[in-house]
Amino acid sequence: MKTPRKRRDDEQNSWECVGCDLPLPLNDLGLCAECAAKLERDLIRARDWEYTTTAFFLSAEQQEALRARIIREYGAKNELLVEEKPKSKPKHTHSRATQRKREIATQAIREYSTDDVLQAAHDFIQAQTEPWVNFSRVLQHLYERFYHLKPKRLGAPGKKYKSLLKFIADYPDRFQLRSEADQGGVYWIRLSDG
């Protein structure tokens, strides 16, 4: 007569060792004798004295002597328990994007005025082949050219711009802006006539 195999909630066979997955006689933790011994040695290595049956009632000196003997005979590496790896510090990335950002930062102009930014935008737009230029390309050019470009620091004293779009829009004698009717947020720019 066959006995039905019992299944645990996690679908682990109740007759297989949770350490080695072999069908062997198990203790109350679901471990075979060999895996139970490995767990005991791992707990001693980790100095978890309150969880070991071997070292629980030993003095501190005897526990350390037992630990030293386990490490000498079986090694310092855990046999059953998985050790958490310490989080490593992030290494300096050598990606192309990071190298490009560093290159841009080293070449960026650190001291600039409102006129410098306006002239750089003018020169960039003038160098393009199309009369209307996507404003995001102008922004990218300005942010790459000027180190930590902040719109709040541009314009007349007392003016605090929240964006470069508003800053450029305040100079209609130099630039014309238009937005796409069907695509909100897409702006085009060109040099003003005159």
N, C-alpha and C positions, 0 to 999 in steps of 0.2 A: 504494500500500500504506500503510495507516494503522499508526502505531506506538502501542502501548498506553501510556496515561498512567500514570506512576508515582505512587504515593502514599507520603508519609512516614508515620511512625508516628503523628503527630498529625493525620492526614488532611488536611494542607495539600498542595495540588498542588505537585509539585517544579518545575513550569515557571512558577509564579506568584511574583512578588516578595512577600516577607514583609512589606514596608513598605506597598506600594500595591495588592497583589493583582492586578497587571496581568501578562499573559503577555509578558514581555520577556526579553532575554538577562540572565542573572544571574551574579553573582560567587560566590566560595566561601562567602559568608555568606548567600546566597539573596536578595541585594538587586540591584535594577536600578541602572544608573549614577546616576540622579537620587537615589534613596533612599540609595545609598552616599555620595554627596556630602553629603546632609543629615546622615547619621550622623557623618561626618567633622567637619562643622561643630559638631554637638552635643557631640562629644568635646572639641573645642577650647574651646568655651564652658565646659565643665565642668572644664577643665584636666587632662583625662586624657591627658597627653602620651605615656605609654608605650603607649597603644592607638591613637594617630593615626599614620597613615603620613606625613602632611604635616609634622608638627611634632616627630617623634621625635628627629631628629638636630640640631634647632636649639638655639641657646643660650637661656637663660632669658629674656633681653631680647627675642630674636627671637620666642620663643613668645608672650610677652605682646603684642608688636606685632601678631602674626598674629591673636591673639584679639581685640584691639581692632578690627582691620580687619574681621573676621568679624561682630562685633557691630554695627559701623557700617553694613556693607553689607546684612546679613541680619536684624539685630535680636538682642535678648538672649534671646528666647524660643526654647526647643528646637523643632526642626522634626520630629524623628522620635521621639526618646526621650521617655518620659513621666516628668515630674518628680514625685517624691513630695511631696505637700503636707505642710507642717509641721502637727503636731497642735496644734489650737487649744486654748486654755485653756477649761475649761467656763465658760459664761456663767451668771450668776445666773438660775436658773429662775424663771419667773413663773407657774408652774402654780398651779391652785387648791389642790392638795394642799399644795404648799410654802407658799403664803400662809397656809393654814389652820394648818399647823404653827407658823409664825412667830407667828401671832396667839395660839395656845394658849400658846406659850412666854412671850410678853409678859404674859399675864394669869395665868399659873400662880403659885400661892403658893410662895414660896421657903423660908420658915421655917415649919415645921409640927411637930406632936408626934403621938404615938400617938393621943391623944384627938381631935385634929383629923381624922385619917384615919378613925377609927371613927365620928365624928359625921357626916362627909361621906358615908360608906357608908350609915349609918342614914337620913339625910335623902333620899338618892337612892332607896333602896328604898321609903321611906314615900311618896314622890311618885308612884310607879308605880300603875297601876290594877289590876294583877294581884297577888295575894299572893306568888307565887313569881316571881322575876326571874332571868333568865339571868345567871349570874355574870360572864360576859365583858363584859356591858354595865356592870356595877358596876366591873370592872377598868378599862375604857376611861374611865369617868367619873373615877376616882381618878387615873389616869395623866395625864389632861388637866388636872385641877385642881391637882395638886401637882407642882412642878418636880423632875424627876429622882427620882421616888419609888423608894426602895430599901427592900425588905422587911427587909433586914439591920439597918436603923437603927430599926425599929419594935419595940414590945413592951417587956417588962421588961428591965432591964439584964442582960446575959449571955445573952439569947436572941438567936439569929441565924437568922431565918427565911429560907428560900430562895425562898419564893413568898408572894404575898399570900393565896393560898388557905389555906395553913397558918397564916398570921397571923390571918385572920378565924376560922378553925376553933378557935383558942384562946380565943374569946370566945362560948361557947355560951349565956351568959346574955343576949347581945344578938342573936345571929344563929343561924339553923338552916341547915345545908347538906344537900343531897341530890344524888346523882348519878344519871344515867340508867343503867339496868341494861344496856340493849342498846347504848348509845353511850358507850364509855369516854372519859373526859375532859370530858364535858358536865356542868357543875354548875349547880344552881339554889340560890338563896338567898332567905330571907325573915326578917323580924324575929321574934325569939323571943316567945312569949306570956309575959307577966308582966312 
